[in-house]
Amino acid sequence: MELVKPDFGLVFWMTVSFLIVVFLMRKFAWGPILSSLKERENSIQDALNSAKKAKEDVANMKTENERILQEARNERDIMLKEAREAKDAIVNEARSRATVEADRLLNIARESIQNEKMAAITELKNQVATLSIGIAEKVIRQQLANDDKQKALVQDLLKEVKLN
């Protein structure tokens, strides 16, 4: 029954031994445990701060990337616009050159056709004149083969000359 009703000595020694255990625990166990817990708390806080900073950096990088991407899109649009304008200018210049060249070739062709036409007409006139002279020569020879016909022709020509 002594354990159920402790006496003063038992309580005293139990208290002393408890205090010794508490002192030893505090000196050898709780200090390192508390310091390692404090280190752990600090490392967790540092990790949280790093994560927060990384999150902010990612947000900033995302914003920066969006800005750079928008600038790239704007530059692309400007380049495409300039390319379209250059293409239109080249097409218009080529079209105008082609028109000028076509007009020049058409004029050359017209002049060539006109020259060939005039040459053909001149050659035709020359051939007609040669044929006419040949025919007239044959007709005159035939008519002038006879002396009476020659005299009659001369008389007719003289009458016509006097009339004019």
Stockholm file with secondary structure:
# STOCKHOLM 1.0

chainA/1-164         MELVKPDFGLVFWMTVSFLIVVFLMRKFAWGPILSSLKERENSIQDALNSAKKAKEDVANMKTENERILQEARNERDIMLKEAREAKDAIVNEARSRATVEADRLLNIARESIQNEKMAAITELKNQVATLSIGIAEKVIRQQLANDDKQKALVQDLLKEVKLN
#=GR chainA/1-164 SS CTTTSCCHHHHHHHHHHHHHHHHHIIIIIIHHHHHHHHHHHHHHHHHHHHHHHHHHHHHHHHHHHHHHHHHHHHHHHHHHHHHHHHHHHHHHHHHHHHHHHHHHHHHHHHHHHHHHHHHHHHHHHHHHHHHHHHHHHHHHHHHHTSHHHHHHHHHHHHHHHHHC
#=GC SS_cons         CTTTSCCHHHHHHHHHHHHHHHHHIIIIIIHHHHHHHHHHHHHHHHHHHHHHHHHHHHHHHHHHHHHHHHHHHHHHHHHHHHHHHHHHHHHHHHHHHHHHHHHHHHHHHHHHHHHHHHHHHHHHHHHHHHHHHHHHHHHHHHHHTSHHHHHHHHHHHHHHHHHC
//
